């Protein structure tokens, strides 16, 4: 009997242990206490403190200063400054001097660079901001500029002293040539120039002509200072209607001048040979010792290279080629045509050029510099004079004027020989 009771107790215990498991039927009696319910009213105050109220006065200055670079590629249509009457309207691909003004859609622009008027620098161009490197905005204008009420002089100016030229140059220089000397030259010894050199006895000779192909020849004084390698970028280097091989009018004028020198010297009744050297970063032998006919033709195949200005390498290559001539009794000449001072090699470029010139002169070679510069620069002329055998420099203000010194240069070579 006792054993049976124990068994029943154990079963009841097991039944109690199973109670946490869900039953198949819900409980018939609910729990004595209800679960927690959400409060029926909101909290009395927020748990976080509100932020500080905004200040009554605005800040004294903006937190970010205005930028120095415009945020748009085109000017505002309503500038703050009015400048009165409008100057002449801008004409694309026209020459504009620095300081001159032009009008586009009621906005006045002032030229600040030699690039004004060239391709890609049209003022106010909405498609590019490149023009801002050559023009600055002056203000808004309307109507035309009123004429002055009183003339600057009481009488008309006197007529020009000489009639205008019948064939002006197509390519004006970027800057005026250097001013004339204060004292006029004495009366010429001859009533008229001679038709040919006055030398009575001419010797046989060899001539090396070194042509400058540096970037300054074709970049028209670009503010970017690029070297125009391979005539690139064309926007700043290549002239209109000129092939990429020739690149610009200046280099074409340099080649034409060299061709005329070769032809004039080639017609002299002497024995002679010619050498053509081109130079930029370094010098290249374009034509070795050859007859004037072969040399003349070789000048048709020169390709503009661009680059820096290495006078030392050009003079050295000329001298090396002239010294290789089998005619040791001939006079040797180096004509170096350039528009700037030496910029290569990196270490003492001017000193290297002078050393090369001194070596050539010591070997008996006559060095003649031809220098192109739009303005007179005493230091540059002095450097060219130091290169020269006689201290003389054939200088002109632009490449188009090279033809004016042809006769003097031919006379120099023929008489010196």
C-alpha positions in Angstrom: 0.0 0.0 0.0 2.8 2.4 0.8 4.5 1.6 -2.5 1.4 2.6 -4.5 1.2 5.9 -2.8 4.8 6.6 -3.7 4.2 5.9 -7.4 1.2 8.2 -7.5 3.2 11.0 -5.9 5.9 10.7 -8.5 3.4 10.9 -11.3 1.9 14.0 -9.8 5.4 15.5 -9.6 6.0 14.8 -13.2 2.8 16.4 -14.1 3.8 19.6 -12.3 7.1 19.7 -14.1 5.4 19.7 -17.4 3.2 22.8 -16.5 5.5 25.4 -18.2 4.7 23.9 -21.6 1.7 25.4 -23.3 -1.5 23.4 -22.9 -3.7 22.4 -25.7 -6.6 24.4 -24.2 -6.5 27.9 -22.6 -6.7 28.2 -18.9 -10.2 28.4 -17.5 -9.2 31.0 -14.9 -7.2 34.2 -15.8 -4.2 35.4 -13.9 -4.8 37.4 -10.7 -3.0 40.5 -11.9 -3.1 42.3 -15.2 0.0 43.1 -17.3 1.5 46.6 -17.4 -0.4 49.0 -19.8 0.9 52.2 -21.4 0.3 55.4 -19.5 -2.9 57.2 -20.4 -1.2 60.6 -20.4 2.0 61.9 -21.9 5.0 62.8 -19.8 4.9 66.2 -18.1 8.1 67.6 -19.7 10.6 66.4 -22.4 13.5 64.5 -21.1 16.0 66.7 -23.0 16.7 70.4 -22.5 15.9 72.5 -25.6 18.7 74.1 -27.6 19.8 77.7 -27.1 17.5 80.2 -28.9 18.9 81.9 -32.0 20.7 85.2 -31.5 18.9 88.4 -32.1 21.6 89.9 -34.3 23.2 88.4 -37.4 26.9 87.7 -37.5 29.1 90.7 -38.3 30.7 89.1 -41.4 30.1 86.0 -43.5 31.8 82.8 -42.3 33.4 82.2 -45.7 35.1 84.9 -47.6 34.3 85.3 -51.3 36.5 83.4 -53.7 39.1 85.1 -56.0 38.2 82.8 -58.9 34.8 83.4 -60.6 32.3 80.6 -60.2 31.0 80.9 -63.7 32.6 81.0 -67.2 30.8 84.2 -68.2 30.3 87.6 -66.7 27.2 88.9 -65.1 24.9 90.7 -67.6 24.5 93.6 -65.1 27.9 94.8 -63.8 27.8 97.1 -60.9 29.9 99.7 -62.6 28.6 101.7 -65.6 31.2 103.2 -67.9 29.0 105.3 -70.1 29.3 105.0 -73.9 30.5 101.8 -75.6 33.8 101.5 -77.5 34.0 99.7 -80.8 32.5 96.2 -80.9 34.9 93.3 -80.6 36.1 91.9 -84.0 37.4 88.3 -83.8 40.8 87.5 -85.2 41.9 91.2 -85.1 44.9 92.8 -83.5 44.3 94.5 -80.2 47.0 96.4 -78.3 47.3 96.0 -74.5 45.0 98.6 -72.9 42.6 98.8 -75.8 38.9 98.2 -75.1 36.1 96.4 -77.0 32.4 95.9 -76.4 30.4 92.6 -76.5 26.7 92.7 -75.8 26.9 95.9 -73.7 29.9 94.7 -71.7 33.2 96.6 -72.0 36.4 94.5 -71.9 40.0 95.7 -71.7 42.9 93.8 -73.3 45.7 92.7 -70.9 47.7 90.4 -73.1 49.2 90.0 -76.6 46.8 87.0 -77.0 43.8 89.4 -77.4 42.0 88.8 -80.7 43.6 85.4 -81.3 41.6 82.2 -81.7 40.0 81.0 -78.4 40.3 84.4 -76.6 37.0 86.0 -77.6 35.9 88.1 -74.6 32.8 86.8 -72.8 32.9 83.4 -74.5 30.4 81.3 -72.5 32.0 78.0 -73.7 35.4 78.7 -72.2 37.1 80.7 -69.5 40.4 81.0 -71.5 39.6 84.5 -72.5 40.0 85.7 -68.9 43.7 85.3 -69.3 43.7 88.1 -72.0 40.8 90.3 -71.1 39.3 91.9 -68.0 35.7 93.2 -67.5 35.5 97.0 -67.1 31.7 97.5 -66.8 28.5 98.0 -68.6 28.0 100.5 -71.4 25.2 101.9 -73.5 25.2 104.0 -76.6 28.4 105.4 -78.1 31.2 107.4 -76.6 30.5 111.1 -77.0 33.0 113.1 -78.9 35.1 115.7 -77.0 33.7 119.2 -76.9 37.1 120.7 -77.5 39.8 119.4 -79.8 43.2 118.6 -78.3 45.0 120.9 -80.7 43.7 124.2 -82.1 44.7 123.3 -85.7 44.8 120.1 -87.7 48.1 118.2 -87.5 50.5 118.6 -90.3 50.3 116.1 -93.1 52.5 113.0 -92.9 56.1 113.5 -94.0 56.0 110.7 -96.5 53.3 108.8 -98.3 52.2 105.5 -96.8 53.7 102.3 -98.1 52.0 100.7 -101.0 52.4 97.2 -99.6 52.1 97.2 -95.7 53.1 94.0 -93.9 50.3 91.6 -93.2 51.6 90.7 -89.8 52.3 93.7 -87.5 54.8 93.3 -84.7 53.5 92.8 -81.2 55.4 95.9 -80.0 57.0 98.9 -81.7 60.6 98.7 -82.8 63.2 100.5 -80.7 63.3 104.3 -81.1 65.8 106.0 -83.5 69.0 107.4 -82.3 69.1 111.0 -81.1 71.8 112.0 -83.6 71.3 111.4 -87.3 73.9 109.4 -89.2 76.4 111.4 -91.3 75.9 111.8 -95.1 76.4 108.6 -97.0 79.8 108.4 -98.7 78.1 107.2 -101.9 75.2 109.0 -103.6 73.4 105.7 -104.0 73.9 102.1 -102.9 75.9 99.9 -105.2 74.2 97.2 -107.1 76.6 94.5 -105.9 79.2 94.2 -103.2 82.2 96.6 -103.6 84.8 94.0 -102.8 87.4 93.7 -105.7 88.8 90.3 -104.7 86.7 87.6 -103.2 88.1 84.4 -101.7 86.6 80.9 -101.6 84.6 80.3 -98.5 82.3 77.9 -96.5 79.2 79.2 -94.6 77.2 77.5 -91.9 73.7 79.0 -91.3 72.2 78.1 -88.0 68.4 78.6 -87.8 66.6 79.1 -84.4 63.6 76.8 -84.0 62.9 77.6 -80.3 59.4 78.1 -79.0 59.7 81.9 -78.9 59.9 82.0 -82.7 56.3 80.8 -83.0 54.6 81.5 -79.7 54.2 85.2 -80.3 55.3 86.1 -76.8 52.6 83.9 -75.2 51.9 84.5 -71.6 52.1 80.8 -71.0 55.7 80.6 -72.1 55.2 77.3 -73.9 58.0 76.0 -76.1 55.8 74.9 -79.0 57.3 71.4 -79.3 56.1 70.0 -82.6 54.1 73.2 -83.1 51.8 72.3 -80.2 49.5 73.5 -78.9 48.4 74.9 -82.2 46.2 77.5 -80.6 49.3 79.4 -79.4 51.9 78.3 -81.9 50.5 77.7 -85.4 49.7 80.6 -87.7 46.6 80.5 -89.9 47.2 79.1 -93.4 50.6 77.8 -92.5 51.4 74.0 -92.4 52.2 72.4 -89.1 55.7 71.5 -90.4 56.5 75.2 -90.9 54.2 76.2 -88.0 54.2 80.0 -88.2 54.9 83.0 -90.3 58.0 83.9 -88.4 59.8 80.6 -89.1 58.7 80.8 -92.7 60.4 84.3 -92.9 63.5 82.8 -91.3 63.7 80.0 -93.9 63.0 82.5 -96.8 65.8 84.8 -95.5 68.2 81.8 -95.3 67.3 80.8 -98.8 68.0 84.3 -100.2 71.4 84.4 -98.4 72.4 81.0 -99.9 71.3 82.1 -103.4 73.0 85.5 -103.3 76.3 84.0 -102.0 76.0 81.1 -104.4 76.0 83.5 -107.3 79.4 85.0 -106.4 82.3 84.0 -108.7 84.0 81.9 -106.0 84.3 78.3 -104.8 82.0 77.7 -101.8 80.1 75.2 -99.8 77.1 75.6 -97.4 76.0 74.0 -94.1 72.5 74.2 -92.6 72.1 73.6 -88.8 68.7 73.8 -87.0 68.6 74.2 -83.2 66.2 74.3 -80.3 66.9 72.1 -77.2 69.9 70.8 -79.2 71.4 71.3 -82.7 70.7 69.0 -85.7 72.7 68.9 -88.9 70.0 69.5 -91.6 72.5 69.7 -94.5 76.2 69.0 -94.5 78.8 70.7 -96.7 77.1 70.9 -100.1 76.7 73.1 -103.1 74.4 76.1 -103.0 71.9 74.3 -105.2 71.6 71.3 -102.9 71.6 73.5 -99.8 68.9 75.8 -101.3 66.7 72.7 -101.9 67.3 71.3 -98.4 65.8 74.4 -96.9 62.5 73.4 -98.4 62.4 70.3 -96.1 63.0 71.9 -92.7 60.4 71.0 -90.0 59.9 73.3 -87.1 60.8 71.6 -83.8 60.2 74.1 -81.0 62.1 73.9 -77.7 64.5 76.1 -75.8 67.5 78.0 -77.2 70.9 76.2 -77.3 73.4 78.5 -79.0 76.4 76.6 -77.7 75.3 73.4 -79.4 74.5 75.2 -82.7 77.9 77.0 -82.9 79.8 73.9 -81.9 78.1 71.7 -84.6 78.6 74.4 -87.2 82.3 74.6 -86.3 82.7 70.8 -86.3 81.2 70.5 -89.7 83.2 73.4 -91.2 86.4 72.0 -89.9 85.7 68.7 -91.7 86.0 70.4 -95.1 88.8 69.1 -97.3 89.4 72.7 -98.5 91.5 74.1 -95.7 92.3 77.3 -97.6 88.7 78.5 -97.5 87.4 81.1 -95.1 84.8 79.8 -92.7 81.7 81.7 -91.5 78.9 81.0 -89.0 75.7 83.0 -89.5 73.5 82.3 -86.4 69.9 83.6 -86.7 68.1 83.9 -83.4 65.4 85.8 -81.5 66.6 85.3 -77.9 69.5 84.7 -75.5 70.7 81.2 -74.6 68.6 79.1 -72.2 70.4 75.7 -72.6 72.5 73.9 -71.4 71.0 74.1 -67.9 74.3 75.1 -66.3 75.5 78.6 -67.5 73.8 78.7 -70.9 75.3 82.1 -71.9 78.8 81.2 -70.7 78.6 77.9 -72.8 77.6 79.9 -75.9 80.4 82.4 -75.5 82.9 79.5 -74.9 81.7 77.8 -78.1 82.0 81.1 -80.1 85.5 81.8 -78.7 86.6 78.3 -79.7 85.2 78.8 -83.3 86.9 82.3 -83.5 90.2 80.9 -82.2 90.0 78.3 -85.1 89.7 81.2 -87.6 85.9 81.1 -88.1 84.1 84.4 -88.5 80.9 84.5 -86.3 78.0 86.7 -87.4 74.9 87.0 -85.2 71.5 88.0 -86.7 69.2 89.0 -83.9 65.5 89.6 -84.0 63.9 91.5 -81.1 60.8 93.7 -81.1 62.3 96.1 -78.5 65.8 97.3 -77.9 67.5 95.4 -75.0 71.0 96.5 -74.3 71.9 93.3 -72.3 70.8 91.0 -75.1 72.5 93.1 -77.8 75.7 93.0 -75.6 75.5 89.2 -75.4 75.1 89.0 -79.2 78.0 91.4 -79.7 80.2 89.1 -77.5 79.4 86.2 -79.8 80.4 88.2 -82.9 83.9 88.2 -84.3 83.9 91.9 -84.8 81.4 92.9 -82.1 78.8 93.7 -84.8 75.2 92.5 -84.6 72.7 92.5 -87.5 69.6 93.3 -85.6 66.0 93.8 -86.8 62.7 94.4 -85.0 60.8 91.5 -86.5 61.2 88.4 -88.8 59.6 90.2 -91.7 62.4 92.7 -91.7 65.2 90.2 -92.2 65.2 90.9 -95.9 66.3 94.5 -95.2 69.8 93.3 -94.0 70.4 90.7 -96.8 72.7 92.9 -98.9 74.7 94.0 -95.9 75.2 90.4 -94.7 76.2 89.2 -98.2 78.6 92.1 -98.4 80.1 91.2 -95.0 80.7 87.6 -96.0 82.1 88.4 -99.5 84.4 91.2 -98.4 85.6 89.4 -95.2 86.6 86.4 -97.3 
